[in-house]
Amino acid sequence: MTKKRSLVELLHERLRSDQIRISCGRTLGYGVRPSGHDWLGHIPSHWPVERLKYVARLESGHTPSRSNEVLWMDCRIPWVTLNDVGYLQTHEYVDETVNLISAQGLAASSARVLSAGTVVLSRDATVGRCGILAVPMATSQHFVNWICSESLRPRFLWLLFRWAMQTHFDALTAGATLKTIGMPDVKRMVVPVPPVEEQDRIVAEADTLRSRATKALYNLDHQIKLLHERRQALITAAVTGEMEVPGVPK
């Protein structure tokens, strides 16, 4: 069981490193150059690096006044909050939320309903959790949201956020008592912008790798459960006398 658990940890680490390599274009077979950014490392020579705000429109979220009960009546609009960061850890697309918000609440705040395909990123508390809206939703102020232009695929941006940029997010919040990425840092974020056909190839390759890893992790988890059941059965058989133990009379 210990060896199987070690394999699980190794597989998670291998998946993380491979997803970073794929998202940064290091598996495409092109010549590379230094990107000029530590978290990004070397990238294909023909890839430009752009300020994210120039290739995607930045949108913020908000929370209506909690003291005004009228704003929290008839809440029907999905609203991404920090209560959803656990879901974002294991899901790429967000199709439901823990909390809802009302049309009145939105009208009285600076939040607004964002279109499906918007990439959301948590910048407070659990920094770096990200997802893609599957349906129109709003978010709280704990998220920054990106509506991609034609030159940037949402799934490619999600891939960068989810894997390659996590160390960058950690660096931005290092030493802070309350983990948060400030808006000046958000506006300075950069991303590589390969041709869209290469973005699609990268996303497809990353999908295939994650699918294989998921199957392997499922099989390892199943084997660990079977071994646990076998151990419990052996213990029960030993203490109840059903199994002969050398040197111990029944």
C-alpha positions as CSV (number, residue, x, y, z in Angstrom):
1,M,0.0,0.0,0.0
2,T,2.9,2.4,0.8
3,K,4.5,1.7,-2.6
4,K,1.2,2.3,-4.4
5,R,0.7,5.6,-2.6
6,S,4.2,6.6,-3.6
7,L,3.3,5.8,-7.2
8,V,0.3,8.1,-6.9
9,E,2.5,11.0,-5.6
10,L,5.0,10.4,-8.4
11,L,2.2,10.3,-11.0
12,H,0.8,13.6,-9.8
13,E,4.2,15.2,-10.0
14,R,4.9,13.8,-13.4
15,L,1.5,15.0,-14.6
16,R,2.2,18.5,-13.3
17,S,5.6,18.7,-15.0
18,D,4.3,17.3,-18.3
19,Q,1.4,19.7,-18.3
20,I,3.8,22.6,-17.8
21,R,6.1,21.4,-20.6
22,I,3.1,21.0,-23.0
23,S,1.5,24.4,-22.2
24,C,4.8,26.2,-22.7
25,G,5.3,24.6,-26.1
26,R,8.3,22.4,-25.3
27,T,6.8,19.3,-26.9
28,L,6.2,20.9,-30.3
29,G,9.7,20.3,-31.6
30,Y,10.4,23.9,-32.4
31,G,13.6,25.9,-31.7
32,V,13.3,27.7,-28.4
33,R,14.4,31.0,-26.8
34,P,14.3,32.5,-23.3
35,S,11.0,34.0,-22.6
36,G,12.4,36.6,-20.2
37,H,10.0,35.3,-17.4
38,D,11.1,32.8,-14.8
39,W,7.8,31.0,-14.6
40,L,7.6,30.6,-18.3
41,G,11.2,29.6,-19.1
42,H,12.1,28.8,-22.7
43,I,9.4,28.9,-25.3
44,P,9.2,28.4,-29.1
45,S,11.2,31.1,-30.9
46,H,8.2,32.3,-32.9
47,W,5.9,32.7,-29.9
48,P,5.3,36.3,-28.8
49,V,4.8,37.1,-25.1
50,E,2.0,39.7,-24.5
51,R,0.4,41.5,-21.5
52,L,-2.7,39.4,-20.8
53,K,-4.9,42.5,-20.7
54,Y,-4.0,43.2,-24.4
55,V,-5.3,39.8,-25.6
56,A,-8.2,39.3,-23.2
57,R,-10.6,41.8,-21.6
58,L,-10.3,42.0,-17.9
59,E,-13.5,42.0,-15.9
60,S,-13.9,42.1,-12.1
61,G,-16.6,40.9,-9.8
62,H,-18.3,42.3,-6.7
63,T,-20.5,41.5,-3.7
64,P,-23.7,43.6,-3.2
65,S,-24.3,45.1,0.3
66,R,-25.1,42.3,2.8
67,S,-27.0,44.8,4.9
68,N,-29.6,45.4,2.2
69,E,-31.9,42.4,2.4
70,V,-33.8,43.5,-0.8
71,L,-30.6,42.8,-2.8
72,W,-30.6,39.2,-1.7
73,M,-34.2,38.3,-2.6
74,D,-35.0,36.1,-5.6
75,C,-31.4,35.0,-6.2
76,R,-31.3,33.0,-9.4
77,I,-28.1,34.0,-11.2
78,P,-25.1,31.7,-10.7
79,W,-22.4,33.6,-8.8
80,V,-18.8,32.3,-8.5
81,T,-17.4,32.9,-5.0
82,L,-14.6,31.5,-2.8
83,N,-17.1,28.7,-1.9
84,D,-16.4,27.3,-5.3
85,V,-12.6,27.0,-5.2
86,G,-12.9,23.3,-4.1
87,Y,-14.9,22.6,-7.2
88,L,-12.4,24.5,-9.4
89,Q,-9.6,22.3,-8.1
90,T,-11.0,19.3,-10.0
91,H,-13.1,20.8,-12.8
92,E,-12.2,22.8,-15.8
93,Y,-15.7,24.1,-16.6
94,V,-18.0,25.8,-14.1
95,D,-21.6,24.9,-14.8
96,E,-23.1,25.5,-11.3
97,T,-22.2,27.5,-8.2
98,V,-22.7,27.2,-4.5
99,N,-24.2,30.7,-4.3
100,L,-26.6,32.7,-6.4
101,I,-27.1,36.4,-6.8
102,S,-30.2,38.5,-7.7
103,A,-30.7,40.8,-10.7
104,Q,-31.3,43.6,-8.2
105,G,-28.0,42.7,-6.4
106,L,-26.1,42.9,-9.7
107,A,-27.7,46.2,-10.6
108,A,-26.6,47.7,-7.3
109,S,-23.0,46.5,-7.6
110,S,-20.1,46.7,-10.0
111,A,-20.5,43.0,-10.9
112,R,-22.2,41.9,-14.1
113,V,-23.1,38.6,-15.9
114,L,-20.2,37.3,-17.9
115,S,-20.6,35.2,-21.0
116,A,-19.9,31.5,-21.3
117,G,-16.2,31.0,-22.2
118,T,-15.0,33.6,-19.7
119,V,-11.9,32.4,-17.8
120,V,-12.1,33.1,-14.0
121,L,-9.2,33.2,-11.6
122,S,-9.3,33.4,-7.8
123,R,-6.9,36.1,-6.6
124,D,-7.7,35.9,-2.8
125,A,-7.3,33.2,-0.2
126,T,-7.0,30.1,-2.3
127,V,-5.0,31.9,-5.0
128,G,-4.8,30.5,-8.5
129,R,-7.9,28.3,-8.7
130,C,-9.4,28.8,-12.2
131,G,-12.1,27.6,-14.5
132,I,-14.1,28.4,-17.6
133,L,-17.7,29.5,-17.4
134,A,-20.0,26.9,-19.1
135,V,-23.0,29.2,-18.8
136,P,-23.3,33.0,-18.2
137,M,-22.5,33.8,-14.5
138,A,-21.3,36.6,-12.3
139,T,-18.4,36.4,-9.8
140,S,-17.4,38.0,-6.5
141,Q,-14.6,40.5,-6.1
142,H,-12.3,37.6,-5.1
143,F,-12.0,36.7,-8.8
144,V,-10.5,38.4,-11.9
145,N,-12.1,37.3,-15.1
146,W,-10.8,37.3,-18.7
147,I,-12.8,37.4,-21.9
148,C,-10.4,36.1,-24.5
149,S,-9.9,37.8,-27.9
150,E,-9.7,35.9,-31.2
151,S,-6.0,35.4,-30.7
152,L,-6.3,33.6,-27.4
153,R,-8.3,30.4,-26.7
154,P,-10.0,30.2,-23.3
155,R,-8.9,26.6,-22.8
156,F,-5.2,27.5,-23.6
157,L,-5.4,30.3,-21.0
158,W,-7.0,28.0,-18.5
159,L,-4.1,25.5,-19.1
160,L,-1.5,28.2,-18.4
161,F,-3.3,29.3,-15.3
162,R,-3.9,25.8,-14.0
163,W,-0.3,24.5,-14.4
164,A,2.4,26.8,-15.7
165,M,1.5,29.9,-13.8
166,Q,1.0,28.4,-10.4
167,T,4.6,29.1,-9.3
168,H,4.2,32.7,-10.6
169,F,1.0,33.2,-8.5
170,D,2.9,31.8,-5.4
171,A,5.7,34.3,-6.0
172,L,3.2,37.2,-6.2
173,T,1.8,36.3,-2.8
174,A,5.0,35.2,-1.1
175,G,5.3,36.7,2.4
176,A,1.8,38.1,2.6
177,T,-0.2,37.4,5.7
178,L,-3.4,37.4,3.6
179,K,-2.8,35.7,0.3
180,T,-3.9,37.9,-2.5
181,I,-2.8,39.1,-5.9
182,G,-3.1,42.8,-6.2
183,M,-4.8,44.4,-9.2
184,P,-1.5,46.1,-10.3
185,D,0.1,42.6,-10.6
186,V,-3.0,41.3,-12.4
187,K,-2.7,44.0,-15.0
188,R,1.0,43.2,-15.5
189,M,0.4,39.5,-16.1
190,V,1.9,38.2,-19.3
191,V,1.2,35.1,-21.3
192,P,2.7,33.5,-24.4
193,V,0.4,33.8,-27.5
194,P,1.2,31.1,-30.0
195,P,-0.9,30.8,-33.2
196,V,-4.4,29.6,-32.4
197,E,-3.9,26.3,-34.3
198,E,-0.9,25.6,-32.0
199,Q,-3.0,26.5,-29.0
200,D,-5.6,23.9,-30.1
201,R,-2.8,21.3,-30.6
202,I,-1.4,21.9,-27.1
203,V,-4.9,21.7,-25.5
204,A,-5.6,18.4,-27.3
205,E,-2.2,17.0,-26.2
206,A,-2.7,18.1,-22.6
207,D,-6.2,16.5,-22.6
208,T,-4.9,13.2,-23.8
209,L,-2.2,13.1,-21.2
210,R,-4.6,14.0,-18.4
211,S,-7.0,11.3,-19.5
212,R,-4.3,8.7,-19.3
213,A,-3.1,9.9,-15.9
214,T,-6.7,9.9,-14.6
215,K,-7.1,6.3,-15.7
216,A,-3.8,5.3,-14.1
217,L,-4.7,7.1,-10.8
218,Y,-8.1,5.4,-10.8
219,N,-6.5,2.0,-11.1
220,L,-4.0,2.7,-8.4
221,D,-6.7,4.0,-6.1
222,H,-8.7,0.8,-6.8
223,Q,-5.7,-1.4,-6.0
224,I,-5.0,0.5,-2.7
225,K,-8.7,-0.1,-1.7
226,L,-8.4,-3.8,-2.5
227,L,-5.2,-4.1,-0.5
228,H,-6.8,-2.3,2.4
229,E,-9.7,-4.7,2.3
230,R,-7.3,-7.7,2.1
231,R,-5.3,-6.4,5.1
232,Q,-8.5,-6.0,7.2
233,A,-9.6,-9.5,6.2
234,L,-6.3,-11.0,7.3
235,I,-6.4,-9.1,10.6
236,T,-9.9,-10.3,11.3
237,A,-9.0,-13.9,10.4
238,A,-6.0,-13.8,12.6
239,V,-7.7,-12.4,15.7
240,T,-10.8,-14.7,15.4
241,G,-8.7,-17.9,14.9
242,E,-9.9,-18.5,11.3
243,M,-6.3,-18.3,10.1
244,E,-3.5,-20.5,11.4
245,V,-0.7,-18.5,12.8
246,P,2.6,-20.4,13.2
247,G,3.5,-21.0,16.9
248,V,0.1,-19.9,18.1
249,P,-2.4,-22.7,19.0
250,K,-6.0,-22.3,17.9
